[in-house]
Amino acid sequence: MSMNVNCRPGAPVGVAISTYRLFPATRCQAGGLLLPRHPAVSNLPQHLRSPCYHRALHRGDALRCHAEQQSDGTSSSIVTVSQQEAAAANSSGPTDPQLDDTATAPAVPPARGVAAFPAVVLEGEELPFNAPTERDRFWTNLKLAFALPWRRFKKDSVLTFTLEGEVSDQSRSFFDSGLSIPAVCGALQKAALDPRIQGVAIEIGPLGIGWGKVQEIKRHIDYFRSSGKYVVAWMKQGAEKEYYLATACSEIYAPPTAYLSLRGFVTGGAFLRGVLDKVGVEPQVKRIGAYKSAGDQLLRRDMAPEQREQLSAIQEDVVEEFLRQVAAARGKTREEVVAFMEEGVYDMDKFKSGGWVTDLWYEDQLLEELKMRTTGLRPREGESEKEKEKREKTLAAPLRRVGLRKYASVSPSAFGLAGGKKRIVVLRTAGAIVGKSTGAAITPDGVIPKLRALAKDKSVAAVVLRVDSPGGDALSADLIWREIRQLDAVKPVIASMADVAASGGYYMAMAARAIVAEPLTITGSIGVVTGKFNLAELYSKIGYHKELISWGRFAKLLADNQGFSEEEEELFDASARHAYASFRNKAAASRGMEVEDMQRVAQGRVWSGGAARKVQLVDALGGIHRAVSLARHAAGIPADEKVTVLELGKVRPSPTVLLGGGAMVGAVLLGLLRGQSPGQALAVATGAATLASTAATAVEGSMANTAAGAAATALPALGLVAQQALTMAAVLQPGRCAYLLTEVDPLSVGCSSGALMGGAMSGGRAVTADSDDENGFLSEGLQDAGLVLEQWLRGW
């Protein structure tokens, strides 16, 4: 004989769901809930506090679920309890006469995906500009009047900065002068509401970021322009990606000799199999999924049809978005934009006459124009000599400007952008997923403690998980996935994708309650790659001999001095297929899809964010603010209630930046006197730029990494492949499965032909954008105190 106690709805048949025990003197009646009469009962999972007909179990009795078919076709789950267990429970004490007999439905897990959110949250305007009221302006002016001295600057100032090279998705530390997405976007959002800021001037150079981050920055430029203020872009050189961003600005200027290359888009791949064959290296790589072409650079001599198909689809999405934005911003038709690009224009006069740029100005001409705007003084007919002299004297003074680094110190609370009691934390993760790392990477040891701390922090209402990763180690991705699911059971987690969140990056994101991606984010790639290198021929060529004494049938499975036997290859293949099935099935369960439906969109296929939404791999299109809106809704926070959004996760600085000592002090102080930021002064003093460049192109002790670094140095055309090989070598340990994307690089997809062939338009490795306030864009050569000191020391 057995008695039934309701269990979690939908639990699978025959699955032991818990070893929790209920306690004597805790009785539930039909339709009633288990009451926490014992302190430990309140710690039980919610699904065990369900209606039941009998007294609860003693300690030591495991629970087991069985599914029963109902008359309506649905299934309910029950826990089978033995008669002896019930008797033991009944003999332990009297019943409680005060139990409530009202019916209460079992706890239902929170809805996930599109079904959990209204259309206005998923598809409405992401970042609308709400003009401040008179009351808001009063409080803003009052707060600014009492601002700390280093947060003050003159009214009618221009916010100036340079966007060039790498712009990290994570915030940077004090000693790191590079730019970051939070710094740029946060400054634009504050500046739109700051009465002291008249406009923004941006120098746009060759960018080392993908289309996802470009779209995030563009959205914030649009937000700033909605305030009625101007945004000026100045370009010395650039291609389609840079011009796309510049069209978001109200004005575009360039010098007459600028190099703007608008000739079309190229997405390609290079392959090293021929090189490896010549040196005697045999890559034995297993890829599961028809489109999982990670490793093709090592295995093939040409592009696979599946890779060509997915790259073509992504490039088409990039082209369509570029044509749409440029046509709308410059007042052209789609056909006019296509015709201009097909013409191959190199003469900047044609850019001006055709309305593709506002005017052709050198930097000093733009500086003069901005001075006249900030002072309100322009030449006019009939002005007296005295008025002219006064105007020229005023315009000879430095431009009223504030740099990004200084403006970052201005608190958003002054403009009502923070201050809510409830907090939403944006946890930013970036880099390849690896088991251990001291560099810029995602590791379980680095992410899991933060997730657990957020789960315990009662002041945090929800979490936005920002992912910018091509994936990596399968085990590490799965450990992080588990912790994200655990956190989402406590408070809502919304995933936000940056440039790329594919393979292992998607594995992390799919654990969240909903996924938000930019239209041109690179995502998907639900597949597996694993393998090893057979170096037997290489060893023979160089006269190296290696013997192994083994015990065990598959002990030499990963030996690098021999290839797979037929039996070993079958085992290796089965292991990879098992890892793929695990990934695919978890993705199906996370997205609420049937396994067969997930299989059709998985198989290693890479999608743009817009295409991924159509196949249900993401829920909404947008950036951080869209994700925050979803997190607010999931946490039950009213739309008109203020919340405080906190950033968590910073770029880990290079160890060379932290070097110092007595011998360095003089050089660092000299740099500070010359107007350099602390990070710049320290980097120059230690030679960090050279060391970082060397460290980025070679990993000590690895033959594959050394070869890849040499290829990147000697052959710029193979630089991209070498970089991907470096990533694979760092992640793909022999025999371990990886959820890794290397076949699509977010920096090169849909790029200009010049950038693809030359590595970067600036020549070589992309530099890190600098937030230097004093010596950057529109600086006026103010007296350099460091140079004066240096000259004095030399004379002395």
LUMNU-738361 format. One line per field, with one value per residue (C-alpha): x, z, y; residue number from 1. Coordinates in steps of 0.1 Angstrom, whole numbers, plus 5000, padded with zeros to 4 digits. Example, Ala and Ser with C-alpha at 12.3 -4.5 7.8 and 13.67 -1.06 7.14 Angstrom:
<recs>
u 5123	5137
w 5078	5071
v 4955	4989
seq 1	2
</recs>
This chain:
<recs>
u 5000	5012	5000	5006	5019	5019	5053	5068	5045	5061	5088	5102	5091	5114	5137	5147	5141	5151	5165	5148	5127	5096	5090	5066	5039	5038	5006	4990	4954	4937	4943	4965	5002	5029	5034	5069	5064	5101	5129	5143	5110	5113	5145	5128	5125	5092	5080	5079	5056	5027	4992	4990	4965	4987	5012	5047	5076	5102	5139	5157	5130	5140	5113	5108	5086	5062	5042	5004	4983	4953	4920	4929	4961	4984	5007	5011	5038	5034	5057	5052	5053	5052	5027	5054	5067	5033	5027	5060	5050	5015	5028	5051	5026	4991	4976	4975	4938	4947	4959	4943	4921	4921	4933	4966	4982	5017	5045	5051	5086	5089	5082	5111	5118	5093	5063	5075	5074	5049	5056	5062	5092	5106	5100	5094	5119	5149	5164	5139	5149	5127	5132	5138	5111	5117	5119	5145	5166	5164	5178	5204	5217	5217	5238	5262	5267	5280	5300	5336	5362	5375	5340	5335	5340	5327	5293	5289	5317	5322	5327	5356	5372	5386	5371	5399	5413	5401	5372	5366	5332	5343	5351	5388	5407	5421	5456	5443	5437	5419	5383	5354	5318	5304	5326	5316	5279	5276	5292	5268	5238	5249	5260	5225	5211	5240	5233	5270	5276	5268	5278	5301	5330	5343	5374	5366	5396	5400	5380	5391	5356	5327	5294	5276	5296	5293	5255	5256	5276	5254	5223	5238	5248	5212	5200	5223	5211	5175	5183	5187	5225	5249	5274	5304	5325	5359	5376	5412	5408	5382	5361	5325	5323	5338	5316	5285	5292	5299	5265	5249	5264	5247	5279	5308	5341	5373	5406	5409	5434	5415	5415	5379	5375	5339	5343	5323	5324	5346	5343	5369	5390	5425	5437	5469	5466	5491	5516	5511	5515	5549	5562	5549	5520	5487	5457	5433	5403	5367	5339	5303	5277	5274	5282	5308	5338	5360	5393	5389	5419	5439	5420	5411	5428	5397	5363	5336	5302	5285	5309	5305	5267	5267	5293	5274	5242	5259	5276	5243	5228	5257	5253	5216	5220	5248	5228	5197	5215	5236	5206	5185	5212	5225	5191	5198	5181	5194	5203	5222	5244	5250	5259	5284	5302	5303	5320	5350	5354	5387	5385	5373	5358	5333	5324	5316	5298	5277	5266	5285	5304	5294	5327	5364	5382	5415	5415	5423	5394	5370	5386	5379	5343	5337	5352	5327	5299	5308	5314	5287	5312	5313	5326	5298	5294	5299	5317	5341	5378	5373	5346	5369	5398	5377	5363	5398	5412	5383	5387	5425	5417	5416	5384	5359	5361	5361	5377	5361	5384	5375	5338	5337	5340	5307	5280	5249	5228	5231	5209	5185	5200	5206	5194	5168	5167	5165	5196	5202	5237	5253	5279	5302	5322	5346	5372	5376	5362	5391	5397	5425	5439	5458	5448	5416	5394	5363	5370	5348	5370	5365	5327	5311	5320	5304	5273	5270	5276	5248	5224	5230	5229	5193	5198	5201	5167	5180	5211	5220	5247	5268	5285	5313	5329	5335	5333	5360	5364	5332	5336	5342	5312	5290	5301	5292	5259	5249	5256	5237	5207	5210	5211	5181	5161	5167	5164	5159	5190	5188	5216	5229	5252	5279	5300	5300	5283	5286	5293	5304	5294	5259	5260	5264	5237	5211	5210	5194	5156	5158	5184	5190	5213	5223	5210	5246	5258	5275	5258	5247	5274	5259	5285	5316	5353	5380	5412	5450	5481	5500	5536	5552	5563	5577	5596	5611	5622	5640	5655	5635	5624	5598	5586	5558	5553	5516	5490	5454	5435	5433	5463	5480	5448	5463	5499	5514	5539	5512	5478	5446	5440	5406	5394	5407	5391	5357	5361	5372	5343	5317	5330	5326	5291	5281	5293	5273	5242	5245	5249	5220	5196	5204	5199	5165	5154	5166	5148	5116	5121	5118	5152	5143	5136	5169	5188	5176	5191	5221	5247	5273	5254	5264	5237	5235	5214	5186	5185	5189	5157	5138	5149	5141	5177	5173	5142	5148	5171	5189	5217	5222	5191	5168	5182	5178	5142	5136	5153	5132	5100	5110	5118	5084	5098	5073	5085	5083	5103	5140	5166	5203	5223	5257	5286	5305	5335	5366	5393	5422	5452	5484	5510	5534	5512	5517	5555	5573	5600	5624	5641	5607	5595	5614	5601	5565	5566	5581	5552	5526	5542	5540	5502	5500	5475	5489	5483	5501	5531	5535	5531	5558	5581	5580	5579	5545	5534	5562	5559	5522	5525	5551	5530	5499	5517	5535	5529	5560	5566	5541	5553	5519	5517	5552	5545	5512	5530	5557	5531	5513	5545	5558	5526	5499	5475	5476	5474	5437	5442	5472	5452	5424	5450	5463	5428	5423	5457	5449	5415	5416	5436	5443	5412	5390	5359	5354	5324	5345	5339	5369	5354	5337	5357	5335	5362	5365	5331	5317	5349	5366	5390	5419	5413	5411	5443	5464	5453	5442	5440	5463	5490	5493	5477	5447	5457	5438	5417	5430	5409	5437	5420	5449	5468	5441	5416	5413	5441	5459	5495	5494	5527	5541	5555	5573	5591	5602	5615	5633	5650	5661	5675	5695	5709	5718
w 5000	4992	4997	4973	4980	4951	4937	4911	4880	4849	4868	4847	4855	4878	4886	4923	4928	4964	4996	5017	5046	5061	5098	5124	5136	5102	5086	5053	5043	5009	4992	5021	5021	5042	5071	5083	5118	5119	5110	5084	5066	5054	5036	5015	4977	4967	4948	4980	4998	4977	4986	5000	5019	5046	5072	5060	5060	5086	5081	5061	5035	4999	4976	4941	4913	4890	4863	4861	4830	4837	4818	4800	4786	4809	4834	4871	4894	4927	4954	4965	5003	5019	5046	5071	5065	5069	5101	5115	5107	5122	5155	5161	5174	5172	5143	5141	5142	5129	5094	5065	5042	5013	4980	4968	4934	4934	4927	4890	4877	4862	4825	4801	4768	4747	4766	4798	4785	4769	4733	4744	4765	4738	4708	4720	4717	4737	4748	4745	4755	4781	4784	4820	4837	4853	4887	4873	4859	4892	4911	4885	4886	4924	4925	4899	4918	4948	4927	4937	4920	4898	4884	4874	4840	4821	4807	4769	4768	4742	4752	4730	4726	4700	4689	4674	4678	4706	4728	4756	4766	4802	4823	4827	4859	4871	4857	4823	4800	4773	4763	4772	4761	4796	4796	4762	4764	4800	4790	4761	4783	4810	4785	4769	4802	4813	4808	4807	4776	4744	4720	4713	4689	4681	4661	4645	4633	4623	4648	4664	4674	4659	4646	4678	4698	4670	4671	4709	4705	4677	4698	4725	4699	4687	4723	4727	4694	4707	4733	4705	4708	4680	4674	4652	4636	4622	4602	4588	4576	4578	4559	4560	4597	4607	4582	4594	4629	4616	4599	4633	4640	4628	4609	4593	4586	4571	4559	4521	4519	4541	4532	4532	4516	4507	4481	4495	4520	4523	4546	4541	4556	4552	4556	4569	4560	4532	4555	4582	4557	4546	4581	4590	4614	4611	4627	4639	4647	4652	4645	4653	4633	4596	4600	4628	4608	4637	4629	4591	4591	4602	4584	4550	4520	4510	4523	4530	4513	4547	4559	4527	4532	4567	4561	4531	4551	4579	4554	4537	4570	4575	4540	4544	4577	4563	4533	4554	4579	4554	4531	4560	4576	4545	4528	4500	4485	4488	4450	4454	4482	4461	4430	4450	4464	4430	4417	4439	4448	4462	4456	4488	4467	4454	4490	4497	4465	4468	4504	4519	4542	4555	4546	4541	4571	4588	4626	4632	4611	4631	4663	4652	4643	4677	4695	4677	4687	4724	4726	4703	4686	4648	4623	4612	4589	4603	4635	4649	4654	4691	4687	4663	4686	4716	4695	4683	4718	4731	4703	4709	4743	4745	4735	4763	4762	4786	4779	4785	4814	4834	4825	4838	4873	4870	4889	4869	4900	4892	4862	4879	4861	4894	4930	4931	4961	4940	4920	4888	4883	4849	4851	4821	4809	4780	4763	4756	4782	4798	4829	4843	4831	4843	4813	4797	4798	4813	4839	4864	4893	4881	4873	4897	4930	4916	4906	4941	4957	4936	4946	4983	4979	4989	4975	4940	4923	4890	4870	4834	4822	4794	4772	4747	4740	4712	4737	4747	4771	4773	4810	4821	4801	4817	4852	4846	4829	4861	4883	4861	4863	4901	4902	4879	4903	4930	4909	4872	4849	4814	4789	4767	4738	4726	4694	4697	4720	4701	4710	4746	4748	4737	4762	4790	4776	4772	4810	4814	4815	4782	4757	4741	4711	4688	4652	4640	4670	4660	4679	4677	4668	4688	4681	4693	4683	4698	4686	4689	4667	4654	4653	4643	4608	4622	4649	4622	4601	4629	4643	4675	4688	4715	4731	4756	4780	4786	4804	4794	4762	4754	4774	4743	4729	4731	4724	4700	4684	4667	4650	4661	4656	4643	4677	4692	4665	4672	4709	4701	4678	4702	4730	4707	4697	4733	4741	4712	4722	4757	4743	4719	4744	4771	4745	4735	4771	4779	4749	4753	4720	4709	4703	4667	4662	4679	4657	4626	4638	4657	4640	4646	4624	4631	4629	4631	4660	4637	4621	4655	4667	4637	4647	4684	4696	4711	4724	4716	4697	4714	4739	4776	4781	4765	4788	4818	4808	4807	4840	4856	4843	4854	4889	4891	4893	4879	4848	4865	4895	4896	4898	4902	4875	4887	4866	4877	4858	4847	4821	4838	4832	4818	4844	4827	4836	4873	4872	4891	4916	4927	4893	4876	4899	4882	4847	4860	4876	4844	4824	4849	4846	4808	4811	4807	4827	4854	4832	4803	4824	4839	4806	4789	4818	4818	4780	4785	4749	4735	4760	4756	4718	4722	4747	4724	4695	4712	4741	4757	4755	4728	4693	4678	4694	4684	4648	4648	4663	4637	4609	4623	4622	4589	4569	4577	4555	4578	4610	4615	4611	4634	4660	4658	4660	4692	4707	4697	4712	4744	4747	4729	4752	4736	4738	4757	4740	4733	4724	4704	4675	4653	4618	4621	4635	4647	4638	4602	4591	4567	4567	4540	4516	4528	4565	4557	4536	4557	4591	4600	4581	4607	4599	4620	4653	4663	4690	4722	4721	4746	4768	4774	4780	4775	4745	4724	4698	4695	4720	4714	4723	4758	4776	4785	4821	4816	4786	4805	4833	4809	4792	4826	4837	4805	4809	4845
v 5000	5035	5070	5099	5133	5158	5165	5189	5190	5175	5156	5127	5091	5072	5101	5105	5142	5148	5134	5161	5147	5164	5163	5151	5175	5190	5179	5189	5184	5182	5215	5228	5237	5222	5247	5254	5241	5230	5255	5231	5229	5264	5255	5228	5234	5251	5220	5200	5225	5212	5200	5165	5143	5128	5137	5142	5119	5112	5120	5094	5086	5094	5108	5094	5108	5090	5106	5100	5106	5128	5128	5160	5145	5164	5147	5153	5139	5121	5109	5073	5069	5035	5025	5021	5055	5071	5051	5063	5099	5095	5081	5110	5135	5149	5168	5205	5217	5252	5241	5261	5241	5266	5252	5266	5257	5241	5265	5271	5278	5313	5316	5318	5334	5355	5342	5358	5394	5418	5429	5465	5454	5431	5454	5489	5517	5507	5540	5568	5603	5618	5656	5666	5686	5720	5702	5678	5708	5725	5695	5689	5725	5724	5692	5704	5737	5717	5692	5683	5705	5677	5672	5708	5724	5754	5757	5753	5728	5701	5664	5651	5617	5593	5560	5539	5504	5482	5493	5467	5456	5456	5486	5495	5501	5534	5526	5516	5546	5526	5531	5508	5505	5513	5545	5557	5549	5561	5595	5600	5592	5617	5643	5643	5656	5677	5714	5722	5700	5718	5690	5661	5658	5623	5614	5580	5559	5522	5502	5470	5460	5440	5452	5444	5470	5495	5492	5497	5529	5541	5537	5560	5586	5585	5590	5620	5636	5632	5659	5684	5687	5682	5654	5660	5632	5638	5610	5608	5572	5545	5520	5508	5501	5534	5553	5534	5548	5583	5585	5584	5618	5650	5662	5644	5661	5649	5665	5669	5641	5616	5580	5568	5534	5525	5498	5469	5441	5410	5380	5353	5326	5312	5277	5262	5225	5228	5244	5217	5189	5204	5205	5170	5179	5160	5176	5150	5172	5160	5185	5175	5195	5200	5237	5234	5245	5254	5238	5241	5264	5233	5205	5219	5236	5255	5267	5241	5247	5249	5276	5295	5294	5307	5334	5346	5349	5369	5392	5398	5409	5433	5447	5453	5471	5493	5503	5510	5532	5551	5558	5570	5591	5608	5613	5588	5559	5524	5524	5556	5541	5510	5531	5552	5522	5505	5537	5532	5568	5579	5617	5634	5662	5637	5627	5664	5672	5640	5648	5618	5641	5676	5693	5689	5704	5699	5695	5732	5743	5721	5735	5770	5762	5746	5776	5799	5776	5775	5812	5824	5847	5847	5873	5896	5925	5960	5949	5975	5970	5968	5941	5922	5924	5912	5883	5872	5874	5852	5827	5825	5809	5771	5753	5747	5709	5680	5647	5613	5604	5635	5632	5597	5611	5629	5610	5598	5605	5643	5637	5612	5582	5564	5565	5538	5515	5484	5474	5456	5444	5441	5413	5416	5386	5387	5364	5328	5303	5284	5264	5286	5319	5349	5370	5383	5352	5337	5311	5292	5305	5341	5340	5315	5333	5365	5346	5331	5364	5380	5352	5360	5398	5408	5443	5430	5425	5411	5404	5411	5387	5404	5379	5387	5353	5328	5300	5276	5247	5226	5217	5252	5264	5238	5247	5283	5274	5255	5284	5308	5285	5284	5322	5325	5303	5329	5361	5369	5366	5382	5376	5404	5396	5419	5413	5375	5350	5318	5281	5282	5319	5308	5280	5305	5328	5300	5295	5329	5335	5355	5364	5398	5403	5430	5425	5419	5399	5366	5338	5302	5277	5249	5223	5206	5205	5183	5168	5164	5168	5138	5150	5116	5128	5161	5142	5120	5150	5166	5134	5133	5099	5093	5060	5054	5025	5022	5001	5002	4998	5035	5048	5062	5077	5113	5105	5130	5106	5085	5088	5072	5035	5025	5016	5048	5069	5053	5062	5097	5102	5088	5111	5142	5131	5127	5162	5176	5158	5172	5208	5204	5189	5215	5242	5227	5225	5260	5275	5255	5237	5201	5184	5178	5216	5225	5201	5219	5252	5238	5216	5243	5269	5305	5332	5369	5382	5392	5357	5340	5357	5343	5307	5313	5312	5347	5365	5402	5426	5453	5461	5466	5488	5463	5436	5459	5465	5428	5423	5450	5434	5399	5413	5430	5465	5491	5509	5543	5533	5543	5515	5517	5498	5487	5474	5444	5430	5449	5442	5425	5447	5433	5424	5447	5477	5468	5466	5493	5501	5527	5529	5536	5564	5592	5581	5578	5612	5627	5612	5626	5661	5658	5654	5616	5596	5573	5543	5559	5570	5536	5519	5541	5537	5499	5495	5478	5484	5464	5436	5433	5431	5403	5385	5387	5370	5342	5319	5306	5268	5260	5250	5257	5291	5301	5291	5310	5341	5339	5337	5367	5387	5375	5372	5399	5381	5351	5372	5364	5327	5328	5346	5320	5292	5309	5309	5272	5262	5280	5263	5230	5207	5173	5151	5177	5188	5225	5247	5271	5294	5302	5300	5334	5363	5392	5418	5406	5396	5421	5442	5462	5444	5465	5456	5419	5418	5441	5431	5466	5499	5515	5489	5458	5450	5471	5495	5502	5534	5560	5582	5607	5641	5665	5653	5637	5649	5688	5694	5727	5720	5735	5740	5706	5708	5675	5688	5719	5698	5675	5704	5718	5685	5682	5717	5710
seq 1	2	3	4	5	6	7	8	9	10	11	12	13	14	15	16	17	18	19	20	21	22	23	24	25	26	27	28	29	30	31	32	33	34	35	36	37	38	39	40	41	42	43	44	45	46	47	48	49	50	51	52	53	54	55	56	57	58	59	60	61	62	63	64	65	66	67	68	69	70	71	72	73	74	75	76	77	78	79	80	81	82	83	84	85	86	87	88	89	90	91	92	93	94	95	96	97	98	99	100	101	102	103	104	105	106	107	108	109	110	111	112	113	114	115	116	117	118	119	120	121	122	123	124	125	126	127	128	129	130	131	132	133	134	135	136	137	138	139	140	141	142	143	144	145	146	147	148	149	150	151	152	153	154	155	156	157	158	159	160	161	162	163	164	165	166	167	168	169	170	171	172	173	174	175	176	177	178	179	180	181	182	183	184	185	186	187	188	189	190	191	192	193	194	195	196	197	198	199	200	201	202	203	204	205	206	207	208	209	210	211	212	213	214	215	216	217	218	219	220	221	222	223	224	225	226	227	228	229	230	231	232	233	234	235	236	237	238	239	240	241	242	243	244	245	246	247	248	249	250	251	252	253	254	255	256	257	258	259	260	261	262	263	264	265	266	267	268	269	270	271	272	273	274	275	276	277	278	279	280	281	282	283	284	285	286	287	288	289	290	291	292	293	294	295	296	297	298	299	300	301	302	303	304	305	306	307	308	309	310	311	312	313	314	315	316	317	318	319	320	321	322	323	324	325	326	327	328	329	330	331	332	333	334	335	336	337	338	339	340	341	342	343	344	345	346	347	348	349	350	351	352	353	354	355	356	357	358	359	360	361	362	363	364	365	366	367	368	369	370	371	372	373	374	375	376	377	378	379	380	381	382	383	384	385	386	387	388	389	390	391	392	393	394	395	396	397	398	399	400	401	402	403	404	405	406	407	408	409	410	411	412	413	414	415	416	417	418	419	420	421	422	423	424	425	426	427	428	429	430	431	432	433	434	435	436	437	438	439	440	441	442	443	444	445	446	447	448	449	450	451	452	453	454	455	456	457	458	459	460	461	462	463	464	465	466	467	468	469	470	471	472	473	474	475	476	477	478	479	480	481	482	483	484	485	486	487	488	489	490	491	492	493	494	495	496	497	498	499	500	501	502	503	504	505	506	507	508	509	510	511	512	513	514	515	516	517	518	519	520	521	522	523	524	525	526	527	528	529	530	531	532	533	534	535	536	537	538	539	540	541	542	543	544	545	546	547	548	549	550	551	552	553	554	555	556	557	558	559	560	561	562	563	564	565	566	567	568	569	570	571	572	573	574	575	576	577	578	579	580	581	582	583	584	585	586	587	588	589	590	591	592	593	594	595	596	597	598	599	600	601	602	603	604	605	606	607	608	609	610	611	612	613	614	615	616	617	618	619	620	621	622	623	624	625	626	627	628	629	630	631	632	633	634	635	636	637	638	639	640	641	642	643	644	645	646	647	648	649	650	651	652	653	654	655	656	657	658	659	660	661	662	663	664	665	666	667	668	669	670	671	672	673	674	675	676	677	678	679	680	681	682	683	684	685	686	687	688	689	690	691	692	693	694	695	696	697	698	699	700	701	702	703	704	705	706	707	708	709	710	711	712	713	714	715	716	717	718	719	720	721	722	723	724	725	726	727	728	729	730	731	732	733	734	735	736	737	738	739	740	741	742	743	744	745	746	747	748	749	750	751	752	753	754	755	756	757	758	759	760	761	762	763	764	765	766	767	768	769	770	771	772	773	774	775	776	777	778	779	780	781	782	783	784	785	786	787	788	789	790	791	792	793	794	795	796
</recs>
